[in-house]
Amino acid sequence: MQQYFVPANQFKATGVVITGDDAKHIQRVIRMDISDPLICANNKGDAFLCQVEAFENQSVRARIISRLDSDPELPIRITIAQGIPKGDKFDTIVQKGTECGAKAFIPFQAERSVSVWHETKLEKKRTRLRKIAKEAAEQSHRLFIPDVEKPMTLEHLLSYSHSFTFKAVAYEETAKNGHQSGFPSLLQVMKKGDSLLAVIGPEGGLSPREAERFRQSGFFLCGLGPRILRTETASLYLLSAASYHFELLSKR
């Protein structure tokens, strides 16, 4: 069933009004009819089963049938601080990371980042990435759309990290040295509602200087298995491992 995120002020007591690109998508792309079901979420933790009631010029009016009780969000809140990669890899990281349950994404200007996000194009890039996150959150029936923060330097990221319950860095040198228990051990001590800031390096990985600064600031350096992962794979691996631990393993 198709889901749409609709601003909270467009919800009424018994209905919701869908406008903009979403209304066009309903009418012109998937060509819904009167009485067709859909899900409307308000990006505040609420989702409702609705039914198309009327098409009005540039908008769609839907009637609320019931509130949905399912909670598809990860039990722990994971923010991915991603070393800025080359090309459009960040698009993939946001799209797939949203589907895997990430709470937010931070572009991190690492020492070995080849790409630089220039200030003149920054807002346009963030707007596109937020659109990707919205569409991925709708596809995966999330209750919240992950945000995409402005790029951060190492110093800014270290300062920003103080509000998190746990902080971790995927550091390939740890994996090369055979220390594989770090991340599983971290998951073992985390509990529902905790927040985790997870740092992933760019294509060239994190420099030893960066890794040491993170360690000194209370970050836990850990490997992600015996294989060296591409930068666009590492965050998805980490999110998937957290999902297995908190959502699948706990239900066995």
SULCORTA-V795332 format. One record per residue. N is the residue number from 1. PHI is phi in whole degrees, -180 to 180 (999 if undefined). Layout:
n:N phi:PHI
n:N phi:PHI
//
This chain:
n:1 phi:999
n:2 phi:-73
n:3 phi:-117
n:4 phi:-133
n:5 phi:-91
n:6 phi:-122
n:7 phi:-52
n:8 phi:-58
n:9 phi:-74
n:10 phi:-98
n:11 phi:-93
n:12 phi:-115
n:13 phi:-60
n:14 phi:-123
n:15 phi:-156
n:16 phi:-146
n:17 phi:-111
n:18 phi:-106
n:19 phi:-129
n:20 phi:65
n:21 phi:-62
n:22 phi:-66
n:23 phi:-64
n:24 phi:-64
n:25 phi:-63
n:26 phi:-64
n:27 phi:-84
n:28 phi:-106
n:29 phi:-96
n:30 phi:-93
n:31 phi:51
n:32 phi:-68
n:33 phi:-112
n:34 phi:-57
n:35 phi:83
n:36 phi:-67
n:37 phi:-85
n:38 phi:-158
n:39 phi:-112
n:40 phi:-119
n:41 phi:-118
n:42 phi:-105
n:43 phi:62
n:44 phi:-124
n:45 phi:105
n:46 phi:-117
n:47 phi:-135
n:48 phi:-132
n:49 phi:-77
n:50 phi:-127
n:51 phi:-139
n:52 phi:-59
n:53 phi:-111
n:54 phi:-164
n:55 phi:-108
n:56 phi:-128
n:57 phi:53
n:58 phi:-98
n:59 phi:-136
n:60 phi:-128
n:61 phi:-104
n:62 phi:-126
n:63 phi:-96
n:64 phi:-79
n:65 phi:-93
n:66 phi:-163
n:67 phi:-86
n:68 phi:-88
n:69 phi:-97
n:70 phi:-67
n:71 phi:-125
n:72 phi:-87
n:73 phi:-76
n:74 phi:-59
n:75 phi:-63
n:76 phi:-113
n:77 phi:-96
n:78 phi:-107
n:79 phi:-104
n:80 phi:-96
n:81 phi:-97
n:82 phi:-102
n:83 phi:-56
n:84 phi:-57
n:85 phi:-93
n:86 phi:-79
n:87 phi:60
n:88 phi:-102
n:89 phi:-62
n:90 phi:-66
n:91 phi:-58
n:92 phi:-65
n:93 phi:-62
n:94 phi:-68
n:95 phi:-62
n:96 phi:-73
n:97 phi:-64
n:98 phi:-64
n:99 phi:-62
n:100 phi:-86
n:101 phi:109
n:102 phi:-61
n:103 phi:-85
n:104 phi:-161
n:105 phi:-131
n:106 phi:-123
n:107 phi:-69
n:108 phi:-113
n:109 phi:-81
n:110 phi:-81
n:111 phi:-58
n:112 phi:-98
n:113 phi:-70
n:114 phi:-80
n:115 phi:-80
n:116 phi:-128
n:117 phi:-89
n:118 phi:-74
n:119 phi:-57
n:120 phi:-67
n:121 phi:-111
n:122 phi:-64
n:123 phi:-66
n:124 phi:-64
n:125 phi:-67
n:126 phi:-66
n:127 phi:-62
n:128 phi:-65
n:129 phi:-66
n:130 phi:-67
n:131 phi:-66
n:132 phi:-62
n:133 phi:-64
n:134 phi:-62
n:135 phi:-65
n:136 phi:-69
n:137 phi:-67
n:138 phi:-69
n:139 phi:-61
n:140 phi:-95
n:141 phi:57
n:142 phi:-72
n:143 phi:-94
n:144 phi:-133
n:145 phi:-93
n:146 phi:-62
n:147 phi:-90
n:148 phi:-118
n:149 phi:-77
n:150 phi:-70
n:151 phi:-57
n:152 phi:-122
n:153 phi:-83
n:154 phi:-58
n:155 phi:-64
n:156 phi:-64
n:157 phi:-65
n:158 phi:-63
n:159 phi:-67
n:160 phi:-66
n:161 phi:-71
n:162 phi:-64
n:163 phi:-85
n:164 phi:-94
n:165 phi:-68
n:166 phi:-134
n:167 phi:-138
n:168 phi:-138
n:169 phi:-128
n:170 phi:-81
n:171 phi:-118
n:172 phi:-65
n:173 phi:-66
n:174 phi:-65
n:175 phi:-65
n:176 phi:-62
n:177 phi:-82
n:178 phi:87
n:179 phi:-89
n:180 phi:-105
n:181 phi:-91
n:182 phi:-60
n:183 phi:-67
n:184 phi:-57
n:185 phi:-65
n:186 phi:-64
n:187 phi:-62
n:188 phi:-63
n:189 phi:-94
n:190 phi:-82
n:191 phi:-134
n:192 phi:-54
n:193 phi:97
n:194 phi:-69
n:195 phi:-114
n:196 phi:-132
n:197 phi:-99
n:198 phi:-112
n:199 phi:-99
n:200 phi:-119
n:201 phi:-77
n:202 phi:-76
n:203 phi:-55
n:204 phi:-85
n:205 phi:78
n:206 phi:-83
n:207 phi:-77
n:208 phi:-56
n:209 phi:-64
n:210 phi:-64
n:211 phi:-59
n:212 phi:-68
n:213 phi:-63
n:214 phi:-64
n:215 phi:-61
n:216 phi:-64
n:217 phi:-94
n:218 phi:93
n:219 phi:-79
n:220 phi:-95
n:221 phi:-84
n:222 phi:-144
n:223 phi:-88
n:224 phi:-120
n:225 phi:94
n:226 phi:-79
n:227 phi:-101
n:228 phi:-85
n:229 phi:-95
n:230 phi:-64
n:231 phi:-60
n:232 phi:-78
n:233 phi:-96
n:234 phi:-59
n:235 phi:-66
n:236 phi:-69
n:237 phi:-61
n:238 phi:-62
n:239 phi:-64
n:240 phi:-66
n:241 phi:-64
n:242 phi:-65
n:243 phi:-63
n:244 phi:-60
n:245 phi:-66
n:246 phi:-94
n:247 phi:-113
n:248 phi:-102
n:249 phi:-63
n:250 phi:-69
n:251 phi:-99
n:252 phi:-71
//
